[in-house]
């Protein structure tokens, strides 16, 4: 009798059965209940000693813990990040497959040093946030730990860690290719959050790609360096675009969560997204796309895969801490058209 039989009866994967047996997070209550019922039906009892290498016996692993550490943010801000749930899912799944535990902590300027750093409770760190926000002594402390940076390309500018990022440059090029191949001669980019590094990067690459292809491109960017959009910012930006000569017929919006503001600005002028203006956005965030009357094309940056590849790179670095060369991994985006056709980036 094996977990394969349990998985077949419960209608779940073997990895889900393993997570339930080991009391690991990330399993829906219904799936957990189905696995427990199947185990009872079969009379299955997991062995107290399971095959395979134990975390403590693997190179670079002593505690069996990996920490996801947010840098430069307060703890209260950590779970408001829209990128976190998808990335966290990939991290949890990959660690569970390796029999490792996940710890989540934050390191804010002037705040206490988490115990995972001060008492060595983690074998490795997955890092994201604002490296430049931390004082020099904290940076030195982090450099004494094995770590891999995930997300936030503007952090760790000296490349002192390995990196696993989604590819913002490819996002901009993919958006440009999509609109140009749909026959748009004049295209635009709109950004009400100029201080958001990822948005700015996507916009620069989009403009460069359109120019290189010989297209006509205009960028409509709010003044200043705000990271959060003013509610009426898109009214002003779209007004400027729509009132100008040779207005664009195709538009790149840097993130799905910005589409609500764009739609409101269009509707205030009696225009409709998709009908009067062809739009592509980014991130493939269903919670924002589902609320729209017309769904535009979007670009999936695959944060789940970023999380999984981050764990894989961290495990490699934990086994090879003396390797001096740093490694960068870029997860390529994919285009998801309005009719669900997926095209590789």
Beta strands, then each sheet from edge to edge (+ up, - down):
strand 1: 65-71
strand 2: 101-107
strand 3: 124-129
strand 4: 147-150
strand 5: 162-166
strand 6: 186-191
strand 7: 216-221
strand 8: 250-253
strand 9: 278-280
strand 10: 298-300
strand 11: 328-331
strand 12: 334-336
strand 13: 342-344
sheet 1: 2+ 1+ 3+ 4+ 5+ 11+
sheet 2: 7+ 6+ 8+ 9+
sheet 3: 10+ 12- 13+
end
